[in-house]
Amino acid sequence: MDWIINTLVTVVWYPWVHPGRTAVIGFIALFLWIAFRDFSQQKNAIKRNFPLAGLARYFIASAGPPLRQYLFENDRDERPIPRYIRNWIYASSENKEATVPFGTQLDIDRPGTVLMRHSPIPKNPNYDVDRVLVGGDGVQPYAAAVFNISAMSFGSLGQNAISALNKGAAKGGFYHNTGEGGVSPYHLGGGGDLVWQLGTAKFGARHADGSFDDAAFQETAAHPHIKMIEIKLSQGAKPGKGGILPKEKITKEIAAIRRVEMGSDVISPPKHAEWDDAEGLCAFIKRVRDLAKKPVGIKFCLGDPTFLDEICQAFNTTGICPDFIGVDGAEGGTGAAPLAHTNLLGYPMLDALMMTENKLIEYGLRDRIKLCASGKVWTGGALAVALAAGADFAASARGFMLSVGCIQALHCNTNFCPAGVATQKKWLQRGLVPDIKGPQVANFQHAVLHELAAVVASCGYDSHAALSRADIMKVVGWHDIRPMTELVPYPILGAAK
C-alpha cells in the first residue's frame, strides 16, 4: 500500500515542487504501473512474463499495418486496393492530374492478367456516355448511368458519408444503392436517385418477427427518389451469410430505421424466409414489383452454376423475371465478414458475369434482363472490361468510399474509422463534410466515364455498347495470351444489351 501512496505523491504533488522533473517522473510512474498491471494479469503469457517487453511487442505489431501502408509496401502490393489505384481515385475526385509516368508498374505478362484489344484505327472519344433503360411494362422505367454507387448501408457508414454520396449522385446524375440497412433521411436528403436494397432481414420493411411488411414497403417505395428495388440474395464478400452490423455501430436512429432492437449485433439471416425455391423467388419479385410499380432486380454472388439454370427455367415457366440482375464478385468488399467467407466462397466477378449472360442467352432472356457488375470496378478501364464481359452497367462501393476520404485504414468493423466514413462516432464523422465531399463523388464518377470513353475509342468504337468479349484478352501462361471468347464454356458474341 505504501508504494501506491508514494507513487501518487510523486506524480501529483512532487511536480509542483520540482516542475522540471514532471515529465521524467510521470513517465517512470506510468511504466511502473503498466508493468505491475501486466505482471498481475493472467490472460496473456507474454505480458505476464515480460511486462514491458510484451507491451512493446504488441505496440509494434499494431503499428505494423500503417507503417507498411505508408513506408514499406510499394504501390502495387497493398491489399485490397493498391496505392496506385487509390492515388488515381483521390486525384480524380479532386480534379487533379491523374495520369501516370514512366510506364506500367504491373507485370502484365503474369498469368491471370486481363487485357483489352485495341484497334489499329481508333476513334475520337465520345464522352457523351449513353444511359441504360431498365424496366418494361407495368413499371416506371429508369435510365441508369453506366457507373453508380453500389450498396452501402446507413449503419455500416455514418450519416455524413451517406449524405456526401447522395449529394454526389445528385450532382453527377447516377444512382446510389441504399444497402440492406433501409432508407434513411441521409439517403433522401441529397436529392440523388436511389436503388432500395432489400436484404434477407427486410430492414425498413419488416414486421417485428422479421417477415416482410407489404404496407411499410409500399409507403417507402413510393418516394420519388427511389427509382428501383434490388432484392439481395447474397453478396460477394460473404456469400451464404447475412449482413453483420456490430452493436457498437447501432444507434437509436439506426435501430428505428431498421426496425430492430439495440444492444446486440444485428445479423441478417442467410436466406430469405419468403421462399425456398426459384419459383418462390419469382413470386416475391412479382409481389415487390406490384407494390412498388418500379423496376425490380436481384443481386447474387454466384456459387453453384446450376442455380442459373434453376432461375432461368423458373423465369420462363412463371413468366416472371427480374428487370435486372446484379452479379457480385467474390472479390467484393464489406465492413465485416468471416475470414472463410471472404477468402473461400464464390466465383470472381468476370467469370460469374459471363456465365450468367450465357444462361440468359441460352434461355432467350437476355433482351429482357439487364446485367449490373460489381467487384473491383474502380477505374474506367475496369468498367470497360466489365461492359465487354457482358454487363450493361456497373456499380462500385469501395471506389466511392475512397472518393469521400477513406484511407483504407481497415477499421470498418471497429467503429473507429479515422476518416469518418465507416463509423457512427460523431467526433470522427466531423472530419467528413458532405458539402465538400459530395462534389468529389461526382468528380470521381465523371473521371471513370471519361476514361471509359477513351478506352472505347482506342478499341475502335463510338459507344461502349459495341464492346464484347472479343475485346478482352487473358494471359493464361507465359507468352500465351488468348481472347476471352476461347476461355468460356461456349463463346457467345453480339448479345443484345
N, C-alpha and C positions, 0 to 999 in steps of 0.2 A: 504493500500500500504506500510505503514511504516513497518508492521510486516514482509512483504515479503523481504524488503531490509535488515532488521535486521537479518532475517534467513540466507540470502545469505552471509552477512558479517560474521555471526557466523560460518557457515560451511566452507567458502572459506578462509577468512582472519584470523580469530581468532586462528585457529590451528597453524598457522605459528608463532604466538607469544607465545602460550602455547601448544606445541605439545602433552603434556601429557594428555590433555583433549579432544583430537581429537575424539577418539572413542565414548566417552560418549556423547559429544555434537552432533556429527553426528548421533548417534543412536536416540537421542531425537528429533532432527530436522526431521529425516526421519519419525518417528512415528507421529509427528505433521502434517506433510504434508499428510500422508496417512489418518489420522483422518479427516482433513479438506476435502480431496477429497471425502471420503466415506460419510461424513456428507452432502455434497452438492449434490451428485448424487441422482437420482430419481428412478432407476430401481430396486434396491434391498432394501427391507424394513428393513431387519436385519442390514445391514451395515449402512443404513441411521439413524436408531435409536441408534445403539450401534456400532460405527465405529471400535474401537479397538477390542472389544469382538467379533464382527462379523468377522473381519479379522482372529482372532484366530480360530473361529469356522470352517471357510471354509478351512483354512490351515490344521487343524486336520482331517477334512473329506477327503481332498485329500490325506493325508498321510496314511489313513486307509488301502487301499488295499496293499501297500508294507509292512506295519507293520504286517498285518495279514499273508501275504505270508511268512515272514521270522521269525516272533516271536510267533504268537498265534495259527495259524492253524496247525493241526497235518498232518502227511504225507499222510493221506488218504482223507482229506476233501477238499483240494483245487481244484477248478474247472477252466477250463475244464480238465486240465491234472494234476492229483495229484502229489505231490512232489516225492513219491516213484517211479513213472514211469519216471519222469524227471531225477531223480538221476541215474536210470538204463540206460537211454539213454546217459546221459553225460558220465558215466563211460565206457559204451560200445564204445562210439565214440573215447575215448582217450585210448582204450585198457587197461583199468584198471579193477580191480576186480569188478564184477557186481552181485555177489551173495548176499543174504540177511540172516541175523542172526535171530535165536530165534523164527522162525515160522511166519506164515502169520499174517498180521495186518488187514486182511479183515474179515468181518462177512460172511463166505462162506455158512452159512445156511439161509441167508436172501433171501426171495422170489425174484425171478428175476435173481439170480446169475447163470451164465453159468459155468459148469464144464466139464471136459473130463474124459472119462472112460479109465483107464489104464489096461494093460494086466498083468495077473499073470506070464506070460512068456515073459518078454520084450526082445527086440533085442539089438544088438550093434548099436549105431547110425551110419547112413550113411551120412556123411557130404557132399557128392557129390550130391547136390540137382539138380534134373532134371529141364531142361527148358521146356517151353510150346510153341509149334509151333502154330502160329496164321496166318491164311490166306490160301487160296486154289488156284484154277485155275485162271489164268489171273492176278495174283499179285505176288509180291516178298514176300514170306512168311517170317515171323520174329519169331525167337526163343526168347521169352520173359523170363526174370528171374521171379521167383515166387514172389519177393518183389521189388517194384520200387517206384520212386518218383512221387507222384500224382501232379495234376495240380496246379501250382503257377506261375502267370504271371510276366514278367518284367514290373514294374509299381507298382504292389502290393508289390513286393520285389525289392530291389536295385540290381544294376549290380554286386556288389561283392558277394551277396548271390547267385544270379543266376549262376555266374561263379564258385563258390565253389561247388554248387550242380552238375553242369555239369562235373566238374573235378572229383568229387566223383563217378558219374555214369560211367565215362570212366574207372576209375581205378577199380571199382568193377564189371563192366560188366552188368549193368542193365539200364533200360530206365529212361528218365527224361521227364515228361509231361510239355509242354510249358505253360499250362494255356491258357486262351482265349485271352491274350494280343498280340498274334502274335509271330513270330520267331525273336528274337533279336540277335545281334552279340555275346552276352554273353551266349546264348544257344548253339551257334555254336563253340565258341572259345575253349571249353574244350575237344572237341572230343567225347563226350558221345552220346549214342543213344537217339533219340528224338521221342516223340509222339506229333504231332502238333494238338492242340485242336482248333476246330472251334466252337466258341460260336455264339450266336444269332446275334452279331454285325459283325461277319466275319472279325475281326481285322487282318490286314495284307493281306487280300484277298477280299477287298471291293472297290466298286465304291464310289464316293462322296456321293451318296444318301443312302449308307449302303447296297446295294444289292451285291450279290456275284460276284466277278470278276474272271472268269474262267482262264484268261491268267495269272493274278498275282498269283493265287493259284498254277497253274501248274508249273510256274517258280520256286517258293519256294519249292514246294513239291518234286521237282526233286533232291534236295540236298541229298547227300548220307547219311548224319547223320539222316535224317528224315526217320524213319522206319515204322510208322503207322500214321493214321489220326483218331482223335476222334471227333465226332460231339456231342457237348454238348447240350442236351435238357433242363436239369436242374441240379442243384447241391443241396446237402443235407442241407447246411446251410441256403439257401434262395430259396427253390423250388418255381416255379411260378413267379420268379422275375429275371431280368437280373443282370449281374455283375455291380459293382459300383467301380469306381476309382475316389477318391476325387481330385478336381482340384489342391490341394496343392501338389499332387504327380506327376502331369503331367509336364514333361519337354519337350523341343523341340524335343529331341531324341525320347521320348516315343510317342509323337504326330505323328512323322514321321513314326515310325514303325507301329503304329496302323492305320495310315491314318485318323486322326481326328484333330479337331481344339483345340487350347489351350484356357484357360480362364474360363472354366466351368467344372463341374463334368461330367465324361464320364459314362453314364448309358446305358447298353445294353438293347435292347428291351426284353420283357418277352418271346417272341417266335420267331421262325424263320419265315421270310417273304416268304420263298420259298415254303411252303406247309401248308395245313390246315387239312390234314388227314393222316392216316397211309400209304396209297398208295403213297401220295406225298412224305413222308419221304423216302420210298423205292426208288422212282425216284431220290431223291437227293443223296442217298447213292451210287446209280449207277453212277450218274454224277461225284461225287467226286472220286470214285474208277477208273472210266475210265480215268480221268485226271491224277491221281497220280500213278496208277498201283501198289499200295501198300495196305495192309490191312486197312479196314475202319470199325470203330466201332461207337457205340452210347453210351452216358452216361446219366443216369437219376436218380433222386430220386423218388421212387415210391409213388404215391398218390392214385389215383383211380385204384384198381386192374383190372378193366375191360380194362384198357389200354393195359395190357399184352395180352389179347385175341385179341384186335384190331390189334396190331402189328404182332402177330404170324400169324393171319389169312392173313394179308397183305403179310408177308414173303412168305407164301405158295402160295397165289394167284398170286403174281407178279413173283415169282421165284427169288426175290432179298432179301437177308438178310445180316445183318452186319457180319463181321468176329468175332467181339467180342462185348459184352455188359458190360459197366461199371455200376455197381449198387452202388450208393452212398447212405449212410445212413443219416437220419435226424440229427444224432449226429455229422455230419461233421462240419468242421470249415471254416471260411473265414475271410478276413480282415475287411469287413464292411457289415453289413446286418441289416435290420429292426428287431426289437425285436420279433414281432409276427411271422415272417417267421422262425427265428432261433428256437423259442420255441414251435411252434404250428403245423407246417406243415410237413408232410412226415412220411413214415414208417422207423423204425430203420433198420439198415443195414442187420442184420441176417435174420429178418423176410422177408424183401424185396428180399434178395438173394434166400432164399428157395422158395418163391412164384414164382420168375422168373424162377428158374430152373424147378419147377413143370410144368409150362406152356410150356417151351421149350421141355420137355419130352413128354407132352401131345400132342403137335403138331408135334412131330417127328423131332425136330430141334436141339436137344441137341448136337449131334455129329458134327454139322456144325458151332456152335457158342460157342466161349469161353466166360467165365464169369470172370470179374475182380471185386473185392470187395474193397471198400474204406469207411472208417468211424471208427476211433479209432483203427486202426490196427497199434499198436506201438511196439509190442513185438513178439517174436517167438510163445508164447502161443496164443496170439490173432490171429496171422496168421494161426496157426493150426486150431483154431475154424472156421475161415473164409473158409479155404480149406475144412474142414469137412462138412460145411454147403452147399457147392456146388461150391465155387469159384475155378477157375483154377490158378489164380494168384491174387495178391493184390497190392495196392498202398497206400502210406501214404504221407501227406503233412506236418502236424504239427510235426510228428516224425522227419522228416529230417530237419525241421526248427530248432528244438532243437539241432540236431547234429552239426549245424553250429554256435550255440551260443545263440539262442533265450532263454530268461529267463522268458517268459510268463508275460511280463510287461503289456500286454493288451493295447498297444498303436498302434496297427496295422492300425487303421483308422485315426490316427492323424499325420502321417508322422514324429513322434518323437519316433522311436524305439531305445532305448538306446544301444541295441546290434548291431545296424547297419544292421538288417535283412530286416524289413518291412519299409524301408524309402528310400527317394531319396536324403536326405541331405548328401552331400559329407563328412562333418566333422564327422557325425555319422557312415557312411559306412567305414571310415578309420580304425575303430577298427576291422573290419572283413577282414582278409587276406585270399584270396581264396587258395593260395598255402598251407596254414596251415590247413584251414578248409576242403578243398577238401578230403584229406585222412581220415578225421574224418567221413565224409559222407559215404565213403566206409567201414570204420570200423563198423559203426552202422548197415549198411545193412548186413554185414558179421555176426555180432553178432545175428541179428534176425534169419538168416538162420541157424546158429549154434544151437540156442535154438529150432528152429523148428525141426531140425533133432533129437534132444534129446527127444522132446515130442513125435514125431512119433515113435521112438524106444520104448519109455515107453508104448505106446499103442499097441506094438507088431507087428509093420510093418517095412518093409525095405524102403518104399518110401511113401512120402506124398500123392501120387496118390491113395493109398489104404484107406485113411481116408474117412469116410462117416458120415451121420447124426447119425448113430447108436453109434458113438463115443462121441457124445455130450449129456450132461445131463443138465437139468434146474431145479432149485429149484422153485417149484410152490406154496409151502406152507410150514409151519413149519413142519419139518420131512417128507416132501413129495417131493422126488426128482425123476424125470421121464426122460426117454430117449427122445431126441428131436423128434424122429420118432412118438411119441404119441401125439405131440403137434402141428403138422402141419395139414392142411386140409386133406391131404392124404399122408401117408408115401411112398416115392419112394427111393429105395436103389439101389446101383450098377449102377448108371447112368454113361455113358461114359464121360470121361473128356478129 
